[in-house]
Amino acid sequence: MAGRIMQVLFPLLTVLLAVKSAPIQTPRKTYNIVIDQEQASMEIPDYVINSFGVMSISGLKPRNSDIVGKYARHSEIDSWLINIADQYPTLAKVESIGSSHEGRDMKLIRIGKNNEARTKPIIWIEAGIHAREWVAPATAVYTIHKLLTEYGINPVVTQLMDEFDWLILPSANPDGYEYSHTMDRLWRKTRSRQSGRCTGVDPNRNFDISFGGAGTSTNPCSDIYPGTSAFSESETRNIRDALLSERARIKLFLSFHAYSQLILTPYGYTSIKPSDNQELMRVAEAGIASLKTIHGEMYTAGTPPDLLYAASGGSYDWAKSVAGIQYAYTYEMRPAEASFGQSGFILSESEIIPNAEEVWASLVTIATEIQY
């Protein structure tokens, strides 16, 4: 529960990992840090860990970090998921939730200590449902890497892994994402054939929640075309089925997007707020306060109609209203706004890690604050 995670929000720590086992003292807990044989054989640097588990590392490139901090292709993400799960077989398992329209695998990684027992509450993260928002999958990759490589080293990560199972889908629109790399950098939709010469459906308008309502278009060539029917797309059906299979244990649903620097609360399709809006806002604003401490970036919390525009058929609204997941949020990550003459969806690779670090800090706080 929230109180147990609060036990690890401790003052600034410096952990010198020069031996195979060393105790870390916090105000309420002692963690015995065990370094595996591979780590022990390496030259281990000083780690500085702040209260949100953001580690400053000097002198060593993190292990299994080939695509961390990069805009990797879908196939690279898939290969990396398999490799890192193989490196941490007691902490991670890769599963396919189905195939995309063009036959690409949609791999989900299940992370957590003793996750095979399937008894712990779940945090779900979906990224990349809009193809051009490359920083979203990159942030999901960073999160996966952090959870696995810092377990047993970073007390914040260790507690979150012990407390929750994490289900992370880093590439939720594989065909569109690949197309944005090879043909059209600003492609947003799926790649299914539509009427006439049009291609693709906006998958974040394709969920069965006020389908075809506000923020959609009947023009099949439009970027906000919702499809012929709810769940017409194999990608959204796969996500739906995976969520429903775990709905009893999912306590927090997060959808990673860009851009505008927002944490969006339900609902997107109507100006009417859910009955627990005050609680949703409390948690979101706590996360934003933590996020700001990392690099000083400013985020805002609120509903899409209040902050942007109404949008029907979104995954997080469906997760909240249909799947029954109380805490459901959409992140709109860096940048806050587009630079002159450049799309806001095109973010420099140099900003991936800073973006992911501040998002991580907010995740720590949100996971701490939710009540279940």
Steps between C-alpha positions, in 0.01 A plus 500: 500500500597865480640508851750226430645685203521820701759324712754535219463870425818588681751789499783513248717187515842422361555127461853375442474155341855378543421169661255223419264585786450821692215627718319822416343682792178698451291667770271195532654209313830328443555352154763235449635560151622183331701542183503205262819342364491700178471825692771395745747443217447854366655825610200637689472880523346723762123528481319804633132418561250774572171452683321392181756238408657705220860388493793707381766263372861576415762288336289219355249447222197316645463136401245393238475863389543460124177685417453701818503868411450428130210497257507129426302326229222257592712193420783636716264551791369144459850351496606709797197391704585134444865557585444694820235253619752220441750690712250529787293181482381521861372854451366519144305309242413608145159410363329566168155653526440447127603630159451831326313541172822440305602207716745661740511352849373713787725406788414579859754457778384387843735626772500442873643295781313168513278621215414142405280481809274765345366620832639854521335819379600603147622822342427499126695720256413527131717709269512594135132464411553810287781412262677834472540549876838332514594618848218285643648158409847632590375594848339158542833338408678715760245396763541130421879532513489685831271251668710201400858626523454689828303239693698411814721807450260792510270478805217695335499267199527197726199602706288575192591164348418319822171687533370485144509300182567724201349421160660719235409509131768723345377486138120512483476591130781307331399552137448872535819538701703322234336708226596817686863384482502401133246714314328778693655631821170655613280196436256453789258218420503125445562362147177315425333568166196727510257615234630664185871572510508556875709303747486466874287564804584713801534222759443745783156572357421131442410387853137438587437809708281765335622357169482747211419790730685822575845540349452254214441529126293295255763564231705177474805700395489715813757456777211469748293248305373250762438209263183332383424367848647480846791256517515469123880493534692192602731715712219638716334160529829356626532773761136458604536126548826531693350761733181305561697186585673689785236758589447375856862572590574814297493795737672759280471546121743733321508591133817674378461769233660826383488793507391799720627400848172395654364223715148453370226374727170343387289568313614597155167464327283722722525801726329299775751390762507157664374481858857451628644792303635667813699187588629461144614861499665468841713210382583661166606826660720317750670327207551831324658654810754218509563521127590867526777431755708306248562747216264784582246420229143617554203270439129564545229255608143497377257354250543528121191722458638739762859507376495399132185380327240227541601160361283187495603137485824530696673211673516660845132596501413143405735366770328718759136462394482149355792303645436660837855616574466785747820688427541561127719774354649611170842663500572761235878527527760745372505754348259749654444650157641476150803706409467748218507315170516155659239246601474432871499129422861522387697503822878470508640169624697702755172568682391136535686431824414830674136451398500142627669595827234757586218269393651229722497737799131564443433126470661438839274756662185388317563137596546620857186709509240269345260336743391141443 
